[in-house]
Amino acid sequence: MRRPAFYSRSPRTQPEVTADAAPPEAGTPSAPAASGAPGASVPSRWQPGRSSFALLALVCTGLIAGGAALWQRPAGLALSQKDIDAAVLRTLQTNALPSQAARAAEIARPSVVRVVGYGPEKATPEAKTQRRGRNLAKGKSPEAASPPGEEERGVGTGVVIVDKGVILTNLHVVAGAQTIKVTFSDGLESVATITGVQPENDLAVLQAQKIPDDLIAATMRSTADLQPGDQVAAIGFPFGIGPSVSAGVVSGLRRSFRSPEGKQELGNLIQFDAAANPGNSGGPLIDMEGQVLGIVTAILNPTQQRTFIGIGFAVPIENAASAAGSPPF
């Protein structure tokens, strides 16, 4: 943007000399000086205003030229790699960076739901362990019974894969339940029905009857390039507490797992070391971008305690998505 001129650029006109105005004859005394100094004379072309303007223009020109010279000078020497490394190190030491797992969980959390199956309580040791865990989480006595008609047959997790209320979870979470209820991240509770099952992968597909207006479906990611050592996080409701987040790494691929009762063997599983306990079943195993890699389905424990000792398993999302009729990647 051009700066407006401080002074007019129009030329100053000189007074016209007429033919009648003849130069003074030789010997004619000149007019006395305006200052009254005796014998002083003033040249006819000298004008104080023009001289001041010329001086100011000269000063401005010098300042502009000096500024241009300073502008063209380099600000300083180029930064070395050592300087850059020192600056980065100082930033890391003085600023707390957010956890990758925290960012990933924040992305996936709106798609995670709590799944509860109601009905006659199972009489298996696993069911009793889960009931004790739920009671302790609620501050109750470990052996406290549920009110009549409110027996929680199974508590687990699900993940929304279609924003119309289609949810993936584990079959063992909802199998045999008379009523299934899901609770979305905004607190909305809805009855859900089973619309599909894949027993060979312990998967069930649910359809919620009511859904939030702004329901967000999870983003799924292929496991084709997944490697041991890749960072992952598990989101779920262990013993009904949650949503809870645990982080770890992929510790193995293409694993097999046989249920403690020996009734079923699952194959092609993702092995991971992020903490998982009863209630995590059906929840998503995510990468550090918040994308779903698999559905948490089992934990390995040689005892009957059914608590985490360091190895969990998840069904790859390719298998899980096929249970809902979604094409593979």
BELURUR-V69214 format. One record per backbone hydrogen bond with DSSP energy under -1.0 kcal/mol. CO is the residue of the C=O (numbers start at 1). NH is the residue of the N-H. If there is no record, write none. Layout:
BEGIN
<<CO	NH> <CO	NH>>
END
This chain:
BEGIN
<<20	22> <25	28> <33	36> <37	40> <47	51> <48	52> <49	53> <50	54> <51	55> <52	56> <53	57> <54	58> <55	59> <56	60> <57	61> <58	62> <59	63> <60	64> <61	65> <62	66> <63	67> <64	68> <65	69> <66	70> <67	71> <68	72> <80	84> <81	85> <82	86> <83	87> <84	88> <85	89> <86	90> <87	91> <88	92> <89	93> <90	94> <91	95> <99	103> <100	104> <101	105> <102	106> <103	107> <104	108> <105	109> <108	111> <109	112> <111	160> <113	158> <114	183> <115	156> <116	181> <117	153> <117	154> <118	178> <118	179> <124	128> <125	129> <126	130> <127	131> <128	132> <129	133> <130	134> <131	135> <132	136> <133	137> <134	138> <135	140> <136	139> <141	144> <147	150> <151	119> <151	153> <154	117> <156	115> <158	113> <159	168> <160	218> <162	165> <162	166> <165	208> <166	161> <166	162> <167	206> <168	159> <169	204> <171	175> <174	177> <179	118> <180	192> <181	116> <182	190> <183	114> <184	187> <188	184> <190	182> <191	209> <193	207> <196	205> <198	201> <198	203> <199	202> <202	171> <203	198> <204	169> <205	195> <205	196> <206	167> <207	193> <212	215> <219	292> <223	226> <227	230> <230	250> <232	248> <233	286> <234	246> <236	244> <237	240> <238	241> <244	236> <246	234> <248	232> <249	273> <250	229> <252	271> <255	269> <257	266> <259	262> <264	259> <266	257> <269	255> <270	314> <271	251> <271	252> <272	312> <277	280> <278	239> <279	237> <280	283> <281	157> <283	296> <284	235> <285	293> <285	294> <286	233> <287	290> <291	287> <292	221> <293	317> <294	285> <295	315> <296	282> <298	313> <311	300> <312	272> <313	297> <313	298> <314	270> <315	295> <316	320> <317	321> <318	322> <319	323> <321	326> <322	325>>
END
